C-alpha cells in the first residue's frame, strides 16, 4: 500500500518534467525571453496576414504578429484593423541598452519609424509587417489602446498603386483614347490620299533620273574618248616639238648669240646717246650752239623771203635799190 503513492508521485514528477522539456523545446526558450508589445492600426485590407506572421526590419525578423482584430468607430462608422505585434527586445537594442517600451518607441517614431504591409511570397500571397524608417511619411496615431506603444502605419505599395489608379479618370482616358484613334484613322486616310500622287511623282522622277544617268554616262564616255584622242595628239605634238628642238638646237643657239650681240650694241648706242644728252656734256653744248646758229640763219632766211615777197626787184638791185 505504501508503494502505490510513491509510484503515483513518480509519474506526476515525470509528467511535469516532460511538460517543462516540451515547453523549452518547442517554445524555443520563449518562456524566458524578454518581449514587448506594440500595435499598428491599418486602414487597408490585411488579407494574407495571419497570426504568427513575421515582423521584419531591414529583412531581419524582430518579432511576429500576436493577434489581429477589428475596431469600429461609432462616430464615423469606419473600421480599423489593430494588429498587435510581439517584438523580441533582445533583437532591437541601442548601443548601451535594450529597447524600452515607454520612451524608446517615442524616439523611434519621431525618427520616422513606420509599419507597412509587405508580401512574404508572390506565390502564396502571404503578408508580413515590415518596419522601416520613413520620415517623409506623416505619423498618424489613433491612440486607442492605452498602455501599448503604437507604431504609425503607412499604405503598402499595392495600396498606393491602387489609389493612384483610382484617382485616374478612366472615363476621360477612354474618351481621349477614342478621340486619338479617330484622329489617327483620319490621319492615315489623309496620308494615303497624299501618298498616292506622291508615289506616282516619285516614280516619274525616278524614271527621269535613270534616263539622266544614262545620258550622263554616254556623255562621259564620249568626253573620255575625245579626251583620250586629244591627249594622244598632244603627246605626239610634244614628241615632234622635242625632235625639232633637238634638230635645230644649233641654229637656235646661234640665233640667241646674234640676238645677244645686237642687244649689247643697242645698249652701247643708248649709253652714247645718254652721254650726249647729259647737261654738262661738251658735245651737248656744241650741239646747242649749232642749233642756235641754225635758228638765226632760219630767221634771216625768213626775213629775206618776206622782203622778196614784198619787193621782187630786191633780187636784182638789193635792198637799197628798192628804196
C-alpha positions, 0 to 999 in steps of 0.5 A: 500500500505504501508503494502505490503513492510513491509510484503515483508521485513518480509519474506526476514528477515525470509528467511535469518534467516532460511538460517543462522539456516540451515547453523549452523545446518547442517554445524555443526558450520563449518562456524566458525571453524578454518581449514587448508589445506594440500595435499598428492600426491599418486602414487597408485590407490585411488579407494574407496576414495571419497570426504568427506572421513575421515582423521584419526590419531591414529583412531581419525578423524582430518579432511576429504578429500576436493577434489581429482584430477589428475596431469600429468607430461609432462616430464615423462608422469606419473600421480599423484593423489593430494588429498587435505585434510581439517584438523580441527586445533582445533583437532591437537594442541601442548601443548601451541598452535594450529597447524600452517600451515607454520612451524608446518607441517615442524616439523611434517614431519621431525618427520616422519609424513606420509599419507597412504591409509587405508580401512574404511570397508572390506565390502564396500571397502571404503578408508580413509587417515590415518596419522601416524608417520613413520620415517623409511619411506623416505619423498618424496615431489613433491612440486607442489602446492605452498602455501599448506603444503604437507604431504609425502605419503607412499604405503598402505599395499595392495600396498606393498603386491602387489609389493612384489608379483610382484617382485616374479618370478612366472615363476621360482616358477612354474618351481621349483614347477614342478621340486619338484613334479617330484622329489617327484613322483620319490621319492615315486616310489623309496620308494615303490620299497624299501618298498616292500622287506622291508615289506616282511623282516619285516614280516619274522622277525616278524614271527621269533620273535613270534616263539622266544617268544614262545620258550622263554616262554616254556623255562621259564616255564620249568626253573620255574618248575625245579626251583620250584622242586629244591627249594622244595628239598632244603627246605626239605634238610634244614628241615632234616639238622635242625632235625639232628642238633637238634638230635645230638646237644649233641654229637656235643657239646661234640665233640667241648669240646674234640676238645677244650681240645686237642687244649689247650694241643697242645698249652701247648706242643708248649709253652714247646717246645718254652721254650726249644728252647729259647737261654738262656734256661738251658735245651737248653744248656744241650741239646747242650752239649749232642749233642756235646758229641754225635758228638765226640763219632760219630767221634771216632766211625768213626775213629775206623771203618776206622782203622778196615777197614784198619787193621782187626787184630786191633780187636784182638791185638789193635792198637799197635799190628798192628804196 
